[in-house]
Amino acid sequence: MSELVAIAFENPFEADRMLTELNRMQSEHLIDLADAVVAVRQPDGKVQIKQSINRVVPGAVSGGLWGGLFGALVGLLFLHPLAGFAIGSVAGVETKALEGELANYGISEDLIRSLADALKPDTSALFVLVRKAQPEKVLGELSRFNGRVLRSSLSADQESRLQQALSAAGAQA
């Protein structure tokens, strides 16, 4: 089961820095992220949301391949497999790209918007959906960041340990 964690930071760059660190830890198999989103509240109050997982490109590629294969098979029936391949590829790319754009994958857009709208101007937040993690190693790495837990689906004990790790950086500064 995945765990959702939303962390707020007092500057607009810290959420990106933590996401970079989480991606490094993911490459070292210390954490497995299902989704991650950075929200930055600009000084003028506007909220910028940056998705870390692009759903459009992979969908378009797989749609093009499957559409081309299906189109070639249908085209073969009508003795025009190349035309069928071309038409099927285009239809598959467009369909899967649209599907990827409209898919609500991972963290709820409504949750992100509601918490990001509550941020002070010139701050940021990181939303992560964690499949699994090695808590002791991850918490040790995250203790370099100063943030506060906005919301999580962690147990009370786990959330407390995470907040302590995030507060350690603030105490050292």
C-alpha positions in Angstrom: 0.0 0.0 0.0 1.3 3.5 -0.9 1.7 6.3 1.7 1.0 9.9 0.9 3.2 12.6 2.4 2.9 16.4 1.8 5.7 18.6 3.2 5.8 22.4 3.2 9.0 24.4 2.9 9.7 28.1 3.7 11.4 28.8 0.3 10.4 28.1 -3.3 13.4 25.9 -4.1 13.5 23.4 -1.2 10.7 21.1 -2.5 12.6 20.7 -5.8 15.9 20.0 -3.9 14.2 17.3 -1.8 12.6 15.7 -4.9 16.1 15.6 -6.5 17.3 13.8 -3.3 14.4 11.4 -3.3 15.1 10.6 -7.0 18.7 9.9 -6.1 17.6 7.6 -3.3 15.2 5.9 -5.6 18.1 5.1 -8.0 19.8 3.5 -5.0 16.7 1.5 -4.2 16.2 3.2 -0.8 12.7 4.4 -1.7 10.1 3.6 -4.4 8.0 6.6 -5.5 4.7 6.1 -7.2 4.2 9.8 -7.9 5.7 13.1 -6.9 4.5 16.7 -7.4 6.1 20.0 -6.5 3.8 23.0 -5.8 5.4 26.5 -5.7 3.4 29.5 -4.5 4.8 32.5 -6.3 5.3 35.9 -4.6 2.3 37.1 -6.5 0.2 34.3 -5.0 -0.2 32.1 -8.1 0.4 28.4 -7.7 2.7 26.6 -10.1 2.4 22.8 -10.1 5.1 20.6 -11.5 4.3 16.9 -12.1 7.4 14.6 -11.9 5.8 11.8 -14.0 5.0 12.5 -17.6 2.0 10.4 -18.6 1.6 11.7 -22.1 4.9 10.6 -23.8 4.9 6.9 -22.7 1.2 6.7 -23.6 1.7 8.1 -27.0 4.6 5.8 -27.8 2.7 2.6 -26.7 -0.4 3.9 -28.5 1.6 4.4 -31.7 3.0 0.9 -31.5 -0.3 -0.8 -30.8 -2.2 1.3 -33.2 0.3 0.6 -35.9 0.2 -3.1 -35.3 -3.6 -3.2 -35.3 -3.8 -0.9 -38.3 -1.3 -3.1 -40.3 -3.5 -6.2 -39.5 -6.7 -4.5 -40.6 -4.8 -3.0 -43.6 -3.6 -6.5 -44.5 -7.3 -7.6 -44.9 -7.8 -4.8 -47.4 -4.4 -5.4 -49.1 -3.0 -2.0 -47.8 -0.9 -2.9 -44.7 1.3 0.2 -44.9 -1.6 2.5 -45.1 -3.3 0.6 -42.2 0.0 0.9 -40.2 0.2 4.6 -40.8 -3.4 5.4 -40.0 -3.4 3.1 -37.0 -0.2 4.6 -35.6 -1.5 8.1 -35.9 -4.8 7.1 -34.2 -3.0 5.2 -31.5 -0.7 8.1 -30.7 -3.5 10.6 -30.5 -5.8 8.4 -28.4 -3.1 7.4 -25.9 -1.7 10.9 -25.6 -5.1 12.3 -24.8 -5.7 9.4 -22.4 -2.4 10.2 -20.6 -3.3 13.9 -20.4 -6.7 13.2 -18.9 -5.7 10.4 -16.6 -5.8 11.1 -12.9 -2.8 9.1 -11.8 -1.3 9.1 -8.4 -1.9 12.1 -6.1 -5.3 13.8 -6.3 -5.2 17.1 -8.2 -7.8 18.5 -5.8 -5.7 17.7 -2.7 -2.6 19.3 -4.3 -4.6 22.4 -5.2 -6.2 22.7 -1.8 -3.0 22.4 0.2 -1.0 24.6 -2.3 -3.6 27.3 -2.1 -3.0 27.4 1.7 0.8 28.0 1.3 2.2 31.4 2.0 3.6 33.3 -1.0 7.2 32.5 -2.0 7.1 29.0 -0.4 6.8 25.4 -1.8 5.5 22.0 -1.0 6.4 18.5 -2.1 3.7 15.8 -2.4 5.0 12.2 -2.7 3.3 8.9 -3.0 5.7 6.3 -1.6 5.2 2.6 -2.4 7.9 1.4 -0.1 11.0 2.8 1.7 13.8 1.9 4.0 12.8 4.3 6.8 16.0 4.7 8.7 18.1 5.4 5.7 15.6 7.7 4.1 15.0 9.7 7.3 18.7 10.1 7.8 19.0 11.7 4.3 15.9 13.9 4.8 17.2 15.3 8.0 19.2 17.9 5.9 15.9 19.5 4.9 13.9 21.9 7.0 10.2 21.4 6.4 6.9 20.6 8.1 4.5 17.8 7.4 1.2 19.2 6.0 -0.6 15.9 5.6 0.2 12.2 5.5 -1.3 8.8 5.5 1.5 7.6 7.8 0.8 6.2 11.3 1.1 8.8 14.1 4.5 7.4 15.1 5.9 7.4 11.5 4.7 10.9 10.9 6.3 12.1 14.2 9.6 10.5 13.2 9.5 12.2 9.8 8.7 15.6 11.4 11.5 15.1 13.8 13.9 14.4 11.0 12.7 17.5 9.1 12.9 19.7 12.2 16.5 18.6 12.8 17.7 20.7 9.9 15.9 23.8 11.3 17.5 23.2 14.7 21.0 23.0 13.2 20.5 26.2 11.1 
